[in-house]
Amino acid sequence: MHAYQPEPRTGMPTAAGAHDTFWDYVANNQESLHMVLWIMSDRGILRSYRMMESWSINTYLLVNEQGVATFVRFVWKPVLGVHSLLQDEAQKIGGIDPDFHRRDLREAIDRGAYAEYELGVQLISMEDEFNFDFDVLDPAKFWPEEVVPVQMIGKMTLNRNVDNEFAELEQVAFNPAYVVPGIDFSNAPVLQGRLIAYQSAQYDRLGSANFQDLPINRPLCPFRNNTRQGFMRYRIDVDQVSYHRNSLADNTPYTTPPEEGGYESYPKKIDGHAIRARSKS
């Protein structure tokens, strides 16, 4: 981000006109090359959001009923396929209508041309973690589809637009730490940092620890926990205690055990040396 900002000495932008600091960063930080090659290709000037692929960035775990874990990366493939603009088209659209892609998506959904994406997974067994010439936990490394094929497992259809842009989009709070049973976290350092950072950032961005009670963030299934008070509290709790364990409320609320459908964490093995260092690659 700093390489994109105006050059400190002159205040001149480095992402629009001059690119000295940007290319200096790229030349000295080789992990950025994958991103640069991607955005400088046709993929960087997509025809439409309805024609855009996306990935989970980080490596997660899928855990089956036997407790066996497998590395996974999630992939969204547009049903319309991947299509790009021509360079001349991109320059003209960028100057005439900078909101072209947002407008295209909204108007397409309004007229019934829904955006559809197939959900795929790439799977690597934990035993094969070190059998590739890339680090399967590195978010800057792409899993080649010819080496790790994508298996389609579902589809998402965007079939309506929001009614209020601020209430339903600006206030939404996604978090990679919120997963369902069967999905767990790898030991990828970037992912482990994101699991902590997102909630902290949302406290600041949304102004309250109670942002999860906003209509757009509220779970469809009623739940109980020990979160209480705080500014902009929406839910009114009438119970006596807000801690566990307790005798006054028969230990409620409590975490739902796995045998009743609750979440069960995968027992990971962690070994090696923790040092402050940076990979050469």
C-alpha positions in Angstrom: 0.0 0.0 0.0 2.8 2.4 0.8 4.3 1.9 -2.7 1.0 3.0 -4.2 0.8 6.2 -2.1 2.0 9.6 -3.2 5.8 9.9 -3.1 6.6 11.4 0.3 9.1 14.1 -0.9 6.9 15.5 -3.7 3.4 14.3 -3.0 3.1 13.1 -6.6 0.8 10.1 -7.1 2.6 6.9 -7.8 -0.3 4.7 -8.8 -1.9 6.9 -11.6 0.9 8.8 -13.3 4.5 8.1 -12.2 5.3 4.6 -11.0 8.8 4.8 -9.7 8.1 3.7 -6.1 5.7 1.0 -7.3 8.2 -0.6 -9.6 11.0 -0.2 -7.1 8.9 -2.2 -4.6 8.1 -4.9 -7.2 11.7 -5.2 -8.1 12.8 -5.7 -4.5 10.0 -7.8 -3.3 9.7 -10.8 -5.5 6.6 -12.2 -3.8 4.6 -9.4 -5.5 5.4 -10.6 -9.1 2.5 -13.0 -9.2 0.1 -10.1 -8.4 1.8 -7.9 -11.0 1.6 -10.4 -13.8 -2.0 -11.0 -13.0 -3.2 -7.4 -13.0 -1.1 -6.5 -15.9 -2.7 -9.2 -18.0 -6.2 -9.2 -19.6 -7.4 -10.4 -16.1 -6.8 -6.9 -14.8 -9.4 -5.3 -17.2 -12.4 -7.6 -16.8 -15.5 -7.2 -18.9 -17.8 -7.6 -15.9 -17.9 -8.7 -12.3 -20.2 -11.4 -13.7 -17.2 -12.7 -15.6 -14.7 -12.7 -12.7 -13.0 -15.6 -11.0 -12.2 -15.4 -7.3 -10.3 -17.4 -4.7 -10.2 -17.9 -1.0 -6.6 -16.5 -0.9 -5.7 -18.6 2.2 -5.5 -22.4 2.6 -8.1 -23.9 4.9 -8.8 -27.5 6.1 -11.7 -29.7 5.3 -12.3 -32.3 8.1 -14.5 -35.4 7.4 -16.5 -37.4 9.9 -13.5 -39.6 10.6 -11.5 -36.6 11.7 -9.2 -36.7 8.7 -8.1 -33.2 7.4 -7.3 -32.2 3.9 -5.9 -28.8 2.7 -8.4 -26.9 0.6 -8.6 -23.7 -1.4 -12.1 -22.5 -2.5 -12.6 -21.2 -6.1 -15.5 -19.3 -7.7 -15.9 -19.8 -11.4 -18.3 -17.5 -13.3 -20.9 -19.4 -15.4 -20.5 -16.8 -18.1 -16.8 -17.6 -18.4 -13.9 -15.1 -18.0 -13.9 -12.2 -20.5 -11.9 -9.1 -20.6 -12.0 -5.6 -22.2 -9.7 -4.4 -24.8 -7.1 -1.8 -23.7 -8.8 1.0 -25.6 -12.2 0.0 -24.2 -10.8 0.0 -20.6 -9.2 3.5 -21.0 -12.4 5.0 -22.4 -14.7 3.4 -19.8 -12.4 4.4 -17.0 -12.7 8.0 -18.0 -16.3 8.1 -19.0 -17.9 5.8 -16.3 -15.6 4.8 -13.4 -18.5 2.9 -11.9 -19.1 0.8 -15.0 -18.6 -2.6 -13.3 -20.9 -1.7 -10.4 -23.6 -0.4 -12.7 -23.3 -3.5 -15.0 -23.8 -5.9 -12.1 -26.7 -4.0 -10.5 -28.6 -3.5 -13.8 -28.0 -7.1 -14.9 -29.6 -8.4 -11.7 -32.5 -6.0 -12.0 -33.3 -7.2 -15.4 -33.1 -10.9 -14.4 -29.6 -11.7 -15.9 -28.4 -13.0 -12.6 -24.7 -13.3 -11.8 -23.9 -17.0 -11.3 -20.7 -18.6 -10.0 -19.9 -22.3 -9.5 -18.1 -23.1 -6.3 -15.1 -25.4 -6.7 -12.4 -26.8 -4.4 -8.8 -27.7 -4.8 -7.7 -30.5 -2.5 -4.2 -31.5 -1.3 -3.8 -34.3 1.3 -1.8 -33.3 4.4 0.7 -36.1 3.6 1.5 -34.3 0.3 2.2 -30.9 1.7 5.9 -30.9 0.9 5.6 -32.8 -2.4 5.1 -29.6 -4.5 7.6 -27.0 -5.7 5.5 -24.3 -4.0 4.4 -23.7 -0.4 0.8 -24.8 -0.2 0.2 -22.4 2.8 1.6 -19.3 1.0 -1.2 -17.0 -0.1 1.1 -15.5 -2.7 1.5 -18.9 -4.4 -1.1 -20.1 -6.9 -2.2 -23.7 -7.0 -1.9 -24.6 -10.7 -5.2 -26.2 -11.8 -3.4 -28.6 -14.1 -1.6 -29.9 -11.0 -4.4 -29.6 -8.4 -7.7 -29.8 -10.4 -10.7 -27.9 -9.4 -13.7 -30.0 -8.3 -17.1 -28.3 -8.6 -19.4 -28.8 -5.6 -22.0 -26.0 -5.8 -23.3 -22.8 -7.3 -24.1 -19.3 -6.0 -26.7 -17.1 -7.8 -27.0 -13.3 -7.0 -30.7 -12.9 -7.7 -31.5 -9.6 -6.1 -29.9 -6.3 -5.3 -29.8 -4.8 -1.8 -32.5 -2.3 -0.9 -30.2 0.0 1.0 -26.5 0.4 0.0 -25.2 1.6 3.4 -27.3 -0.7 5.7 -26.7 -3.9 3.7 -23.3 -3.4 2.1 -21.2 -0.8 4.0 -22.1 -2.4 7.3 -21.5 -6.0 6.3 -18.8 -7.7 8.4 -17.2 -10.7 6.8 -14.7 -12.6 8.8 -12.5 -15.6 7.8 -12.8 -16.9 11.4 -16.5 -17.6 11.0 -16.7 -21.1 9.6 -19.1 -24.1 9.8 -18.4 -27.6 11.2 -16.2 -29.4 8.7 -14.1 -26.4 7.8 -11.0 -25.5 9.9 -7.9 -23.4 9.7 -4.5 -24.3 8.4 -1.3 -23.0 10.2 -0.7 -20.5 7.4 0.7 -17.4 9.2 -1.2 -14.9 7.2 -4.5 -16.7 7.8 -3.7 -16.9 11.6 -3.2 -13.2 11.6 -6.4 -12.5 9.7 -8.4 -14.6 12.2 -7.5 -12.0 14.8 -7.3 -8.8 12.8 -10.8 -8.8 11.1 -12.8 -8.5 14.3 -10.5 -5.8 15.7 -10.9 -3.8 12.4 -14.7 -4.2 12.5 -14.9 -2.8 16.0 -13.2 0.3 14.6 -15.0 0.5 11.3 -18.5 -0.1 12.6 -18.1 1.7 15.9 -19.3 -0.9 18.4 -18.7 -4.4 19.6 -22.3 -5.1 18.9 -21.9 -4.9 15.1 -23.0 -8.6 14.8 -26.5 -7.6 15.9 -26.9 -5.4 12.8 -29.6 -6.9 10.6 -27.2 -7.7 7.8 -24.8 -9.4 10.2 -27.3 -11.1 12.4 -27.5 -14.9 12.1 -30.8 -16.4 10.8 -30.7 -19.0 13.5 -31.2 -17.6 17.0 -28.2 -18.0 19.3 -27.1 -17.2 22.9 -23.8 -16.2 24.2 -22.2 -14.3 27.0 -21.7 -11.0 25.1 -23.4 -8.2 27.0 -23.7 -4.4 27.1 -21.6 -2.0 25.0 -22.7 1.0 23.0 -25.5 0.4 20.4 -26.7 -2.8 22.1 -29.6 -4.1 20.1 -30.6 -7.3 21.9 -32.2 -7.1 25.4 -31.0 -10.0 27.5 -33.1 -10.8 30.6 -30.9 -13.6 32.1 -29.1 -13.1 35.4 -25.5 -14.2 34.5 -23.1 -13.6 31.6 -20.3 -16.0 32.4 -19.5 -19.7 32.3 -19.4 -21.8 34.5 -22.3 -20.8 36.8 -24.8 -22.3 39.2 -27.4 -19.5 39.1 -28.5 -20.4 35.5 -27.5 -24.1 35.4 -24.3 -23.3 33.4 -26.3 -21.7 30.5 -25.5 -20.5 28.0 -22.9 -23.0 27.1 -21.1 -24.0 23.9 -23.0 -26.6 22.0 -21.0 -29.9 22.0 -20.0 -31.6 18.8 -22.4 -34.5 19.3 -25.3 -32.0 19.3 -24.1 -30.3 16.1 -21.6 -27.9 17.7 -18.2 -27.0 16.2 -15.3 -29.3 16.9 -11.7 -27.9 16.2 -9.3 -30.1 14.4 -6.4 -31.2 16.7 -3.4 -29.8 14.8 0.2 -30.8 15.5 2.5 -27.8 15.6 6.3 -28.2 15.7 9.4 -26.4 14.4 11.1 -23.2 15.4 9.4 -19.8 15.6 11.7 -17.1 14.4 11.5 -13.5 13.2 12.6 -13.9 9.6 11.5 -13.4 6.0 11.5 -16.0 3.3 13.8 -15.3 0.4 11.0 -16.3 -2.0 
